[in-house]
Amino acid sequence: MKTIERTVSASPETVWELWTTPEGISRWWAPDGFRTDVLTLDLRQGGELVYTMTAEAPEQVAFMEQNGLPLSTESRKVFVDLDRPGHISYRSIIDFVPEHEPYEQLTVVDLEPAADGTRIVMQVEDMHDDVWTERLLAGRANELDNLGRLVG
């Protein structure tokens, strides 16, 4: 598991709402240059989050095209554990990697009260290789930066 940490200037309850509602997710979830549209959100253990992520900025569109990836990808996550407002874990269904069999990847998020807001500790399971793991870590770090800007 790799760990990414950020402290944002919002309460754990506010961060929880931004992480667990379609309106909140669509405001920060996507990395820069992408848009997220939530299709389904069943917030319970075993429930699913289904969304599309679409490349919009020219450099992201070019990256996707150069790597043979679609501009829009539907993604699915299955909630493993939820404990409002401090803990979220989910398994991402990784079924969008060209020439690779689908598999699941675990993300665990802890939201801890801090003097200046909320400390977010995100642990992510490695993907199938180092290149995709680095892409995942860069994307998650960018998303957390977006969250920090949104509440900052």
BELZITA-V482445 format. One record per residue. N is the residue number from 0. PSI is psi in radians with two decimals (999 if undefined). Layout:
n->{N	N}
psi->{PSI	PSI}
//
This chain:
n->{0	1	2	3	4	5	6	7	8	9	10	11	12	13	14	15	16	17	18	19	20	21	22	23	24	25	26	27	28	29	30	31	32	33	34	35	36	37	38	39	40	41	42	43	44	45	46	47	48	49	50	51	52	53	54	55	56	57	58	59	60	61	62	63	64	65	66	67	68	69	70	71	72	73	74	75	76	77	78	79	80	81	82	83	84	85	86	87	88	89	90	91	92	93	94	95	96	97	98	99	100	101	102	103	104	105	106	107	108	109	110	111	112	113	114	115	116	117	118	119	120	121	122	123	124	125	126	127	128	129	130	131	132	133	134	135	136	137	138	139	140	141	142	143	144	145	146	147	148	149	150	151}
psi->{2.39	2.61	2.36	2.33	2.50	2.67	2.24	2.68	1.15	2.75	2.75	-0.64	-0.74	-0.78	-0.73	-0.83	-0.71	-0.43	-0.29	0.26	2.57	-0.71	-0.75	-0.85	-0.74	-0.28	-0.30	-0.23	-0.69	2.54	2.86	2.37	0.02	2.80	2.47	2.27	2.03	2.23	-0.71	2.40	1.91	1.59	1.43	2.80	2.21	-0.17	2.86	2.60	2.13	2.27	2.82	2.48	2.21	2.25	2.29	-0.67	2.53	-0.71	-0.60	-0.70	-0.80	-0.76	-0.82	-0.81	-0.76	-0.49	0.18	0.47	2.55	2.67	-0.52	2.38	2.26	2.29	2.61	2.41	2.50	2.16	2.26	-0.79	2.38	2.25	1.57	2.37	0.50	-0.17	2.30	2.28	2.55	2.71	2.16	2.37	1.93	1.63	0.37	0.12	2.08	2.40	0.58	2.39	2.50	2.59	3.07	2.59	2.25	2.39	2.32	2.23	2.22	2.32	1.97	2.31	2.42	2.84	-0.62	0.39	-2.07	2.28	2.14	2.15	1.94	2.19	2.26	2.37	2.53	2.65	-2.92	-0.35	2.99	-0.64	-0.84	-0.58	-0.76	-0.69	-0.75	-0.84	-0.72	-0.73	-0.78	-0.72	-0.74	-0.72	-0.77	-0.61	-0.72	-0.73	-0.78	-0.73	-0.66	-0.73	-0.16	999}
//
